[in-house]
């Protein structure tokens, strides 16, 4: 019985160490701070960085769509695909950077 309990404890600890953001979404976007210019990073749902954008205005750079003021990211354009973005309370963080919005493929 002790072996089984120990195995369960190790498995639970290992699962807890896995990085994951934005459940049900493909990507998350984080503001890396700094600037000017500013920098933003797109992570996949396993916290792997897939794109870093360094610019004064991310809304005119071509990778993101933005809302009117107060400005938030509403879309991500990556590898010929469009993703709809929105805030999510379960967004999480990657590499110490909080995820601002989560993005999911909208079929386009």
N, CA and C atoms as an extended XYZ file, in Angstrom:
324
Properties=species:S:1:pos:R:3:atomname:S:1:resname:S:1:resid:I:1 pbc="F F F"
N         0.818       -1.192        0.000 N   UNK     1
C         0.000        0.000        0.000 CA  UNK     1
C         0.866        1.261        0.000 C   UNK     1
N         1.980        1.210        0.716 N   UNK     2
C         2.859        2.368        0.786 CA  UNK     2
C         3.420        2.702       -0.590 C   UNK     2
N         3.772        1.706       -1.389 N   UNK     3
C         4.286        1.935       -2.730 CA  UNK     3
C         3.247        2.638       -3.588 C   UNK     3
N         2.013        2.237       -3.509 N   UNK     4
C         0.941        2.850       -4.292 CA  UNK     4
C         0.743        4.305       -3.880 C   UNK     4
N         0.731        4.576       -2.592 N   UNK     5
C         0.566        5.942       -2.107 CA  UNK     5
C         1.717        6.827       -2.565 C   UNK     5
N         2.932        6.296       -2.510 N   UNK     6
C         4.105        7.045       -2.953 CA  UNK     6
C         4.013        7.336       -4.450 C   UNK     6
N         3.584        6.363       -5.243 N   UNK     7
C         3.437        6.559       -6.688 CA  UNK     7
C         2.420        7.640       -6.998 C   UNK     7
N         1.312        7.630       -6.279 N   UNK     8
C         0.273        8.642       -6.491 CA  UNK     8
C         0.806       10.026       -6.141 C   UNK     8
N         1.565       10.138       -5.063 N   UNK     9
C         2.123       11.428       -4.656 CA  UNK     9
C         3.101       11.955       -5.697 C   UNK     9
N         3.947       11.087       -6.233 N   UNK    10
C         4.902       11.507       -7.265 CA  UNK    10
C         4.169       11.939       -8.525 C   UNK    10
N         3.162       11.184       -8.923 N   UNK    11
C         2.381       11.533      -10.105 CA  UNK    11
C         1.693       12.881       -9.921 C   UNK    11
N         1.102       13.119       -8.766 N   UNK    12
C         0.423       14.390       -8.508 CA  UNK    12
C         1.405       15.553       -8.553 C   UNK    12
N         2.590       15.371       -7.993 N   UNK    13
C         3.598       16.433       -8.013 CA  UNK    13
C         4.067       16.712       -9.429 C   UNK    13
N         4.244       15.684      -10.226 N   UNK    14
C         4.692       15.848      -11.608 CA  UNK    14
C         3.649       16.571      -12.438 C   UNK    14
N         2.402       16.225      -12.274 N   UNK    15
C         1.333       16.890      -13.020 CA  UNK    15
C         1.264       18.361      -12.645 C   UNK    15
N         1.451       18.669      -11.371 N   UNK    16
C         1.400       20.054      -10.927 CA  UNK    16
C         2.514       20.907      -11.497 C   UNK    16
N         3.628       20.291      -11.911 N   UNK    17
C         4.749       21.044      -12.446 CA  UNK    17
C         4.557       21.406      -13.915 C   UNK    17
N         3.653       20.762      -14.602 N   UNK    18
C         3.444       21.036      -16.028 CA  UNK    18
C         2.930       22.456      -16.209 C   UNK    18
N         3.489       23.150      -17.191 N   UNK    19
C         3.045       24.503      -17.486 CA  UNK    19
C         1.900       24.433      -18.485 C   UNK    19
N         0.843       25.145      -18.203 N   UNK    20
C        -0.275       25.224      -19.139 CA  UNK    20
C        -0.976       26.554      -18.915 C   UNK    20
N        -1.389       27.160      -20.002 N   UNK    21
C        -2.126       28.418      -19.926 CA  UNK    21
C        -3.391       28.306      -20.762 C   UNK    21
N        -4.314       29.194      -20.525 N   UNK    22
C        -5.489       29.379      -21.378 CA  UNK    22
C        -6.162       28.062      -21.778 C   UNK    22
N        -6.708       27.303      -20.822 N   UNK    23
C        -7.349       26.044      -21.189 CA  UNK    23
C        -8.455       26.257      -22.225 C   UNK    23
N        -8.437       25.450      -23.275 N   UNK    24
C        -9.422       25.557      -24.348 CA  UNK    24
C        -9.033       26.524      -25.450 C   UNK    24
N        -7.888       27.172      -25.314 N   UNK    25
C        -7.407       28.127      -26.305 CA  UNK    25
C        -6.113       27.606      -26.930 C   UNK    25
N        -5.700       28.223      -28.036 N   UNK    26
C        -4.455       27.836      -28.703 CA  UNK    26
C        -3.249       28.620      -28.193 C   UNK    26
N        -3.438       29.915      -27.915 N   UNK    27
C        -2.325       30.800      -27.574 CA  UNK    27
C        -2.718       31.787      -26.482 C   UNK    27
N        -1.700       32.368      -25.850 N   UNK    28
C        -1.869       33.457      -24.909 CA  UNK    28
C        -0.852       34.537      -25.225 C   UNK    28
N        -1.207       35.795      -24.938 N   UNK    29
C        -0.321       36.928      -25.219 CA  UNK    29
C         0.043       37.608      -23.902 C   UNK    29
N         1.347       37.849      -23.714 N   UNK    30
C         1.844       38.508      -22.512 CA  UNK    30
C         2.578       39.787      -22.878 C   UNK    30
N         2.396       40.824      -22.060 N   UNK    31
C         3.164       42.065      -22.171 CA  UNK    31
C         4.447       41.847      -21.380 C   UNK    31
N         5.590       41.922      -22.052 N   UNK    32
C         6.870       41.683      -21.389 CA  UNK    32
C         7.390       42.907      -20.657 C   UNK    32
N         6.698       44.043      -20.794 N   UNK    33
C         7.117       45.256      -20.122 CA  UNK    33
C         8.268       45.930      -20.848 C   UNK    33
N         8.855       46.888      -20.187 N   UNK    34
C         9.971       47.613      -20.794 CA  UNK    34
C         9.491       48.648      -21.782 C   UNK    34
N        10.426       49.144      -22.540 N   UNK    35
C        10.098       50.085      -23.593 CA  UNK    35
C        10.392       51.503      -23.193 C   UNK    35
N        10.223       52.437      -24.118 N   UNK    36
C         9.875       52.109      -25.496 CA  UNK    36
C        11.077       51.568      -26.259 C   UNK    36
N        10.902       50.804      -27.283 N   UNK    37
C         9.623       50.225      -27.695 CA  UNK    37
C         9.192       49.130      -26.727 C   UNK    37
N         7.912       48.762      -26.795 N   UNK    38
C         7.379       47.701      -25.949 CA  UNK    38
C         7.635       46.339      -26.567 C   UNK    38
N         7.377       45.305      -25.789 N   UNK    39
C         7.525       43.950      -26.324 CA  UNK    39
C         6.419       43.051      -25.778 C   UNK    39
N         5.921       42.200      -26.651 N   UNK    40
C         4.844       41.272      -26.342 CA  UNK    40
C         5.252       39.901      -26.837 C   UNK    40
N         4.860       38.868      -26.105 N   UNK    41
C         5.205       37.506      -26.517 CA  UNK    41
C         3.940       36.664      -26.598 C   UNK    41
N         3.871       35.876      -27.673 N   UNK    42
C         2.795       34.912      -27.860 CA  UNK    42
C         3.333       33.553      -27.425 C   UNK    42
N         2.590       32.885      -26.540 N   UNK    43
C         2.933       31.543      -26.073 CA  UNK    43
C         1.863       30.563      -26.540 C   UNK    43
N         2.268       29.316      -26.824 N   UNK    44
C         1.255       28.295      -27.067 CA  UNK    44
C         0.699       27.851      -25.713 C   UNK    44
N        -0.285       26.963      -25.722 N   UNK    45
C        -0.948       26.600      -24.468 CA  UNK    45
C        -0.071       25.792      -23.511 C   UNK    45
N         1.148       25.453      -23.934 N   UNK    46
C         2.111       24.779      -23.056 CA  UNK    46
C         3.255       25.703      -22.641 C   UNK    46
N         3.086       27.005      -22.843 N   UNK    47
C         4.068       28.033      -22.470 CA  UNK    47
C         5.326       28.029      -23.329 C   UNK    47
N         5.256       27.483      -24.517 N   UNK    48
C         6.380       27.590      -25.446 CA  UNK    48
C         6.251       28.905      -26.204 C   UNK    48
N         7.292       29.759      -26.216 N   UNK    49
C         7.203       31.011      -26.966 CA  UNK    49
C         7.155       30.730      -28.467 C   UNK    49
N         6.218       31.383      -29.160 N   UNK    50
C         6.098       31.178      -30.609 CA  UNK    50
C         6.307       32.463      -31.403 C   UNK    50
N         6.182       33.620      -30.760 N   UNK    51
C         6.365       34.898      -31.451 CA  UNK    51
C         6.654       35.974      -30.422 C   UNK    51
N         7.631       36.822      -30.716 N   UNK    52
C         7.893       38.006      -29.903 CA  UNK    52
C         7.803       39.214      -30.814 C   UNK    52
N         7.016       40.200      -30.397 N   UNK    53
C         6.826       41.425      -31.171 CA  UNK    53
C         7.426       42.577      -30.375 C   UNK    53
N         8.351       43.313      -30.999 N   UNK    54
C         8.976       44.481      -30.381 CA  UNK    54
C         8.642       45.669      -31.264 C   UNK    54
N         7.865       46.600      -30.721 N   UNK    55
C         7.392       47.734      -31.511 CA  UNK    55
C         6.842       48.816      -30.589 C   UNK    55
N         6.689       50.012      -31.126 N   UNK    56
C         6.056       51.088      -30.365 CA  UNK    56
C         4.547       50.902      -30.293 C   UNK    56
N         3.946       50.336      -31.347 N   UNK    57
C         2.496       50.170      -31.382 CA  UNK    57
C         2.145       48.779      -31.916 C   UNK    57
N         1.836       47.829      -31.035 N   UNK    58
C         1.543       46.469      -31.493 CA  UNK    58
C         0.268       46.382      -32.330 C   UNK    58
N        -0.599       47.372      -32.221 N   UNK    59
C        -1.874       47.342      -32.950 CA  UNK    59
C        -1.710       47.647      -34.434 C   UNK    59
N        -0.577       48.226      -34.824 N   UNK    60
C        -0.353       48.541      -36.239 CA  UNK    60
C         0.740       47.669      -36.854 C   UNK    60
N         1.256       46.719      -36.112 N   UNK    61
C         2.389       45.904      -36.543 CA  UNK    61
C         1.975       44.786      -37.495 C   UNK    61
N         0.729       44.308      -37.419 N   UNK    62
C         0.250       43.271      -38.326 CA  UNK    62
C        -0.034       41.928      -37.686 C   UNK    62
N         0.510       41.672      -36.507 N   UNK    63
C         0.267       40.385      -35.846 CA  UNK    63
C        -0.975       40.396      -34.964 C   UNK    63
N        -1.412       41.593      -34.559 N   UNK    64
C        -2.525       41.706      -33.622 CA  UNK    64
C        -3.632       42.602      -34.167 C   UNK    64
N        -4.863       42.324      -33.747 N   UNK    65
C        -5.985       43.253      -33.911 CA  UNK    65
C        -6.295       43.784      -32.522 C   UNK    65
N        -6.733       45.047      -32.456 N   UNK    66
C        -6.963       45.677      -31.161 CA  UNK    66
C        -8.332       46.333      -31.106 C   UNK    66
N        -8.839       46.463      -29.888 N   UNK    67
C       -10.107       47.149      -29.651 CA  UNK    67
C        -9.854       48.649      -29.567 C   UNK    67
N       -10.931       49.445      -29.649 N   UNK    68
C       -10.783       50.868      -29.322 CA  UNK    68
C       -10.455       51.009      -27.824 C   UNK    68
N       -10.179       52.211      -27.395 N   UNK    69
C        -9.821       52.478      -26.004 CA  UNK    69
C       -10.927       51.991      -25.057 C   UNK    69
N       -10.597       51.333      -23.949 N   UNK    70
C        -9.262       50.930      -23.519 CA  UNK    70
C        -8.751       49.774      -24.388 C   UNK    70
N        -7.562       49.922      -24.891 N   UNK    71
C        -7.026       49.007      -25.898 CA  UNK    71
C        -6.698       47.638      -25.295 C   UNK    71
N        -7.215       46.609      -25.942 N   UNK    72
C        -6.868       45.224      -25.634 CA  UNK    72
C        -6.697       44.484      -26.953 C   UNK    72
N        -5.986       43.381      -26.921 N   UNK    73
C        -5.849       42.556      -28.121 CA  UNK    73
C        -7.146       41.786      -28.343 C   UNK    73
N        -7.678       41.863      -29.555 N   UNK    74
C        -8.894       41.128      -29.904 CA  UNK    74
C        -8.631       40.045      -30.934 C   UNK    74
N        -7.456       40.066      -31.558 N   UNK    75
C        -7.129       39.064      -32.567 CA  UNK    75
C        -5.641       38.845      -32.680 C   UNK    75
N        -5.284       37.639      -33.088 N   UNK    76
C        -3.901       37.250      -33.358 CA  UNK    76
C        -3.866       36.682      -34.765 C   UNK    76
N        -2.894       37.123      -35.561 N   UNK    77
C        -2.717       36.643      -36.933 CA  UNK    77
C        -1.347       35.968      -36.982 C   UNK    77
N        -1.350       34.635      -37.103 N   UNK    78
C        -0.121       33.862      -36.971 CA  UNK    78
C        -0.120       32.712      -37.972 C   UNK    78
N         0.940       32.624      -38.770 N   UNK    79
C         1.110       31.535      -39.739 CA  UNK    79
C        -0.095       31.370      -40.666 C   UNK    79
N        -0.652       32.496      -41.124 N   UNK    80
C        -1.773       32.457      -42.051 CA  UNK    80
C        -3.113       32.136      -41.417 C   UNK    80
N        -3.170       32.045      -40.102 N   UNK    81
C        -4.419       31.758      -39.389 CA  UNK    81
C        -4.814       32.957      -38.541 C   UNK    81
N        -6.119       33.099      -38.319 N   UNK    82
C        -6.647       34.157      -37.465 CA  UNK    82
C        -7.209       33.538      -36.192 C   UNK    82
N        -6.907       34.162      -35.073 N   UNK    83
C        -7.355       33.686      -33.774 CA  UNK    83
C        -8.081       34.822      -33.064 C   UNK    83
N        -9.255       34.546      -32.525 N   UNK    84
C       -10.000       35.520      -31.730 CA  UNK    84
C        -9.454       35.494      -30.305 C   UNK    84
N        -9.249       36.676      -29.714 N   UNK    85
C        -8.639       36.778      -28.387 CA  UNK    85
C        -9.582       37.465      -27.409 C   UNK    85
N        -9.509       37.021      -26.156 N   UNK    86
C       -10.287       37.648      -25.088 CA  UNK    86
C        -9.641       37.311      -23.754 C   UNK    86
N        -9.990       38.085      -22.749 N   UNK    87
C        -9.499       37.798      -21.411 CA  UNK    87
C       -10.136       36.528      -20.878 C   UNK    87
N        -9.439       35.839      -20.002 N   UNK    88
C        -9.965       34.620      -19.395 CA  UNK    88
C        -9.415       34.525      -17.977 C   UNK    88
N       -10.263       34.265      -16.984 N   UNK    89
C        -9.779       34.212      -15.601 CA  UNK    89
C        -8.791       33.078      -15.339 C   UNK    89
N        -8.710       32.099      -16.226 N   UNK    90
C        -7.786       30.980      -16.049 CA  UNK    90
C        -6.559       31.114      -16.948 C   UNK    90
N        -6.256       32.336      -17.388 N   UNK    91
C        -5.188       32.537      -18.372 CA  UNK    91
C        -3.818       32.087      -17.878 C   UNK    91
N        -3.481       32.354      -16.635 N   UNK    92
C        -2.203       31.911      -16.079 CA  UNK    92
C        -1.037       32.807      -16.451 C   UNK    92
N         0.168       32.250      -16.395 N   UNK    93
C         1.378       33.004      -16.716 CA  UNK    93
C         2.436       32.059      -17.276 C   UNK    93
N         3.375       32.635      -18.017 N   UNK    94
C         4.512       31.896      -18.577 CA  UNK    94
C         5.782       32.681      -18.295 C   UNK    94
N         6.804       32.000      -17.831 N   UNK    95
C         8.098       32.632      -17.569 CA  UNK    95
C         7.963       33.884      -16.709 C   UNK    95
N         6.997       33.889      -15.787 N   UNK    96
C         6.792       35.021      -14.903 CA  UNK    96
C         5.997       36.169      -15.498 C   UNK    96
N         5.499       36.017      -16.719 N   UNK    97
C         4.719       37.061      -17.381 CA  UNK    97
C         3.249       36.653      -17.400 C   UNK    97
N         2.386       37.517      -16.848 N   UNK    98
C         0.957       37.239      -16.845 CA  UNK    98
C         0.382       37.295      -18.254 C   UNK    98
N        -0.480       36.354      -18.568 N   UNK    99
C        -1.134       36.321      -19.871 CA  UNK    99
C        -2.293       37.314      -19.856 C   UNK    99
N        -2.283       38.249      -20.798 N   UNK   100
C        -3.318       39.283      -20.873 CA  UNK   100
C        -4.589       38.770      -21.525 C   UNK   100
N        -4.439       38.070      -22.647 N   UNK   101
C        -5.589       37.524      -23.367 CA  UNK   101
C        -5.250       36.123      -23.863 C   UNK   101
N        -6.287       35.324      -24.053 N   UNK   102
C        -6.163       33.981      -24.619 CA  UNK   102
C        -6.776       34.007      -26.010 C   UNK   102
N        -6.201       33.250      -26.941 N   UNK   103
C        -6.622       33.301      -28.342 CA  UNK   103
C        -6.944       31.902      -28.849 C   UNK   103
N        -8.068       31.829      -29.584 N   UNK   104
C        -8.545       30.556      -30.117 CA  UNK   104
C        -8.821       30.729      -31.597 C   UNK   104
N        -8.554       29.698      -32.396 N   UNK   105
C        -8.795       29.762      -33.836 CA  UNK   105
C       -10.276       29.954      -34.088 C   UNK   105
N       -10.594       30.963      -34.901 N   UNK   106
C       -12.001       31.243      -35.198 CA  UNK   106
C       -12.448       30.610      -36.512 C   UNK   106
N       -11.617       29.738      -37.073 N   UNK   107
C       -11.986       29.029      -38.293 CA  UNK   107
C       -11.584       29.715      -39.579 C   UNK   107
N       -10.948       30.873      -39.508 N   UNK   108
C       -10.525       31.598      -40.713 CA  UNK   108
C        -9.039       31.427      -40.954 C   UNK   108
